[in-house]
Amino acid sequence: MADPDPKALAKDVAAREHHVAITKTARYATLGAAGPGVRQVWFVLHGFGQLARYFVRNFAALDDGRRLIVAPEALSRFYVGEVDGSGSAQARVGATWMTREDRLTEIDDYVGYLDALHEHVMKDVAAAQPAAAKVEAFGLGFSQGVATACRWAQRGRARLDRLVLWAGSVPPEIESDEDFARFRALDLTFVLGERDPFAGPSRVEELEARLRARSVPYRLIRFDGGHELDAGVLQGLAG
């Protein structure tokens, strides 16, 4: 049975919504280990409808002993596509960082989650390092993960040395000089496919205008592809 139209329901019922904080177990996937040779930790945020254990495989070429790749999985999972009760066993499962429903609470939840994961991982990495070793923390967001990475960089406690935003843009609510303050301190890179239907010329121009207006330094990389990760560009970013 489908849920009723919220507008129609509002005419008849004056319901009040409430929130309660709970403990939830989050899942993440990794490539590499927190050994003494690690000099970079990449936190890679998947796109809409993806799962961490599959998304992290895109970064296999970067797993060379000097990098630890950490793929957090979004907190909300769902069956992808139209599924009835009898078909759920065969349906693909994906995860989403948020929807329009209760969006501000979901943003607070995933920023807190990513902060906690960053602290947990970086503590383990630091414990394995020689005293003078420097370890950089990178954030990479893909598609829906771009907005997630931006909000984390802006609002979270974690400090990232570098931020790569791939196949997406800065969310519209980030607009003031204060909002962009942390971005000015980052090594910021945007990566867009030339044939990405979500990155047409007008959207790219709008993005660049927003960044220039707030004096945010950035690098823009274009590649011959669509809404996808590109192995060659990833290798170039890794250096």
C-alpha angles and dihedrals in degrees: 000000000000122000113257122256105277091220092054092045092052090063092062107030129047097201122176121218124217137183132217125186114234138177114256130182113231126202129219138170130218142196115204129008137264093259131149093266096060113116100160132043115196119200104198118192117204128223132250115306096009131119126224098235091058097037093053091060089073087072098051093114090061093056097100103133093268095076135055112202115205120188113190115202119225115254098240121067128187143171109267114232131001109330131173125196095271095050102049094094091065099035121110115248123220137172134229130201093215147329131211089270111098087341098168092055091047091051091051090049097051094043089054090046093051091047091052093047092048091052092047095049098041091050090055092046093048092050090057097050132096111253096260098042119122118210121193124210117216128189122205124182125189123200107314086011089067093070089043092052091047093052091046091051092048101041108022132094094231117101116219124195094203138018126199117191111194125190096349147070140238108280114255097244090066099082116118129087088250092051091054096044095101092045090060089058094051133085092243124195131175120200121194133173116234090228098040106132089209094054106057122160095266093053093048091049091049091050094049092047091053092051094046091048090058095041093243112161113221145155123230120207121189123192135185100261147073137253094330146092117268119214095209094053091047090054090050092051091050091056 
